[in-house]
Amino acid sequence: MSEADNRDTIESYKFHHIESSKCAQCKDFSCEEACFRGIYTVINKDSIPKCIVVEDREDRCVKCHICTTACKLKVLIID
């Protein structure tokens, strides 16, 4: 998690970390589209978007990092 600028805005799951303050600037929701396992969903797309890990799906992650490279805002960090 050392890559994150502001640790106060990071939401941590088991091994996914999302810097939610950066999500508010997102327009293309690439994390949701890139993940073939359906790990992420973006809520509040019409107002202030926020990426979250779908409950009970985190263990399906194979840590391929497609999501981290697809996100132009560098919001996602995977341990």
Phi and psi in degrees as GROMACS dihedral restraints (atoms count N, CA, C in turn):
[ dihedral_restraints ]
;  ai    aj    ak    al  type     phi  dphi    fc
    3     4     5     6     1   -65.7    20    10
    4     5     6     7     1   -15.8    20    10
    6     7     8     9     1   -74.3    20    10
    7     8     9    10     1   -18.6    20    10
    9    10    11    12     1   -73.5    20    10
   10    11    12    13     1   140.7    20    10
   12    13    14    15     1   -77.5    20    10
   13    14    15    16     1   -44.6    20    10
   15    16    17    18     1  -130.4    20    10
   16    17    18    19     1   103.8    20    10
   18    19    20    21     1   -67.0    20    10
   19    20    21    22     1   -18.1    20    10
   21    22    23    24     1   -67.4    20    10
   22    23    24    25     1   -25.1    20    10
   24    25    26    27     1  -102.9    20    10
   25    26    27    28     1    14.0    20    10
   27    28    29    30     1   -94.3    20    10
   28    29    30    31     1   126.8    20    10
   30    31    32    33     1  -100.1    20    10
   31    32    33    34     1   122.4    20    10
   33    34    35    36     1  -106.0    20    10
   34    35    36    37     1   136.1    20    10
   36    37    38    39     1  -111.8    20    10
   37    38    39    40     1  -155.6    20    10
   39    40    41    42     1   -59.0    20    10
   40    41    42    43     1   -55.1    20    10
   42    43    44    45     1  -140.2    20    10
   43    44    45    46     1     9.8    20    10
   45    46    47    48     1  -104.9    20    10
   46    47    48    49     1   141.2    20    10
   48    49    50    51     1  -133.0    20    10
   49    50    51    52     1   130.6    20    10
   51    52    53    54     1  -123.8    20    10
   52    53    54    55     1   121.5    20    10
   54    55    56    57     1   -84.9    20    10
   55    56    57    58     1    88.4    20    10
   57    58    59    60     1   -64.5    20    10
   58    59    60    61     1   -24.6    20    10
   60    61    62    63     1   -64.7    20    10
   61    62    63    64     1   -30.5    20    10
   63    64    65    66     1   -76.2    20    10
   64    65    66    67     1   -25.8    20    10
   66    67    68    69     1   -59.5    20    10
   67    68    69    70     1   -30.1    20    10
   69    70    71    72     1   -60.6    20    10
   70    71    72    73     1   -22.2    20    10
   72    73    74    75     1   -90.5    20    10
   73    74    75    76     1    -7.0    20    10
   75    76    77    78     1   -69.5    20    10
   76    77    78    79     1   139.5    20    10
   78    79    80    81     1  -122.7    20    10
   79    80    81    82     1   -20.5    20    10
   81    82    83    84     1  -110.6    20    10
   82    83    84    85     1   -10.0    20    10
   84    85    86    87     1    52.7    20    10
   85    86    87    88     1    43.7    20    10
   87    88    89    90     1   -65.7    20    10
   88    89    90    91     1   -28.0    20    10
   90    91    92    93     1   -62.5    20    10
   91    92    93    94     1   -42.6    20    10
   93    94    95    96     1   -66.0    20    10
   94    95    96    97     1   -40.6    20    10
   96    97    98    99     1   -74.0    20    10
   97    98    99   100     1   -37.8    20    10
   99   100   101   102     1   -74.5    20    10
  100   101   102   103     1   -31.5    20    10
  102   103   104   105     1   -78.2    20    10
  103   104   105   106     1   111.2    20    10
  105   106   107   108     1   -77.8    20    10
  106   107   108   109     1    -6.9    20    10
  108   109   110   111     1   -99.0    20    10
  109   110   111   112     1    -3.3    20    10
  111   112   113   114     1    69.3    20    10
  112   113   114   115     1    33.4    20    10
  114   115   116   117     1   -71.6    20    10
  115   116   117   118     1   -36.9    20    10
  117   118   119   120     1  -109.2    20    10
  118   119   120   121     1   151.3    20    10
  120   121   122   123     1  -140.2    20    10
  121   122   123   124     1   151.1    20    10
  123   124   125   126     1  -109.3    20    10
  124   125   126   127     1   123.6    20    10
  126   127   128   129     1  -100.8    20    10
  127   128   129   130     1   160.5    20    10
  129   130   131   132     1    57.3    20    10
  130   131   132   133     1    42.6    20    10
  132   133   134   135     1   -60.1    20    10
  133   134   135   136     1   -30.0    20    10
  135   136   137   138     1   -83.3    20    10
  136   137   138   139     1   -15.5    20    10
  138   139   140   141     1  -121.8    20    10
  139   140   141   142     1   -94.4    20    10
  141   142   143   144     1  -113.9    20    10
  142   143   144   145     1    97.8    20    10
  144   145   146   147     1   -61.8    20    10
  145   146   147   148     1   149.6    20    10
  147   148   149   150     1  -150.4    20    10
  148   149   150   151     1   124.9    20    10
  150   151   152   153     1   -84.3    20    10
  151   152   153   154     1   134.9    20    10
  153   154   155   156     1  -134.8    20    10
  154   155   156   157     1   158.9    20    10
  156   157   158   159     1   -86.9    20    10
  157   158   159   160     1   130.4    20    10
  159   160   161   162     1   -67.6    20    10
  160   161   162   163     1   130.5    20    10
  162   163   164   165     1   -54.6    20    10
  163   164   165   166     1   135.6    20    10
  165   166   167   168     1    69.5    20    10
  166   167   168   169     1    12.4    20    10
  168   169   170   171     1  -111.7    20    10
  169   170   171   172     1   -12.0    20    10
  171   172   173   174     1   -59.0    20    10
  172   173   174   175     1   -36.3    20    10
  174   175   176   177     1   -67.6    20    10
  175   176   177   178     1   -12.9    20    10
  177   178   179   180     1   -80.9    20    10
  178   179   180   181     1   -11.4    20    10
  180   181   182   183     1   -65.4    20    10
  181   182   183   184     1   133.3    20    10
  183   184   185   186     1  -103.4    20    10
  184   185   186   187     1     9.7    20    10
  186   187   188   189     1    54.8    20    10
  187   188   189   190     1    45.0    20    10
  189   190   191   192     1   -78.4    20    10
  190   191   192   193     1   -17.9    20    10
  192   193   194   195     1    66.5    20    10
  193   194   195   196     1    17.1    20    10
  195   196   197   198     1   -62.9    20    10
  196   197   198   199     1   -38.5    20    10
  198   199   200   201     1   -65.3    20    10
  199   200   201   202     1   -40.5    20    10
  201   202   203   204     1   -69.1    20    10
  202   203   204   205     1   -31.8    20    10
  204   205   206   207     1   -82.1    20    10
  205   206   207   208     1   -27.6    20    10
  207   208   209   210     1   -73.6    20    10
  208   209   210   211     1   -29.7    20    10
  210   211   212   213     1   -77.9    20    10
  211   212   213   214     1   110.0    20    10
  213   214   215   216     1   -68.8    20    10
  214   215   216   217     1   -23.0    20    10
  216   217   218   219     1   -88.5    20    10
  217   218   219   220     1    -2.4    20    10
  219   220   221   222     1    56.8    20    10
  220   221   222   223     1    46.5    20    10
  222   223   224   225     1   -81.3    20    10
  223   224   225   226     1   -32.5    20    10
  225   226   227   228     1   -96.7    20    10
  226   227   228   229     1   137.6    20    10
  228   229   230   231     1  -131.6    20    10
  229   230   231   232     1   132.3    20    10
  231   232   233   234     1  -121.0    20    10
  232   233   234   235     1   128.5    20    10
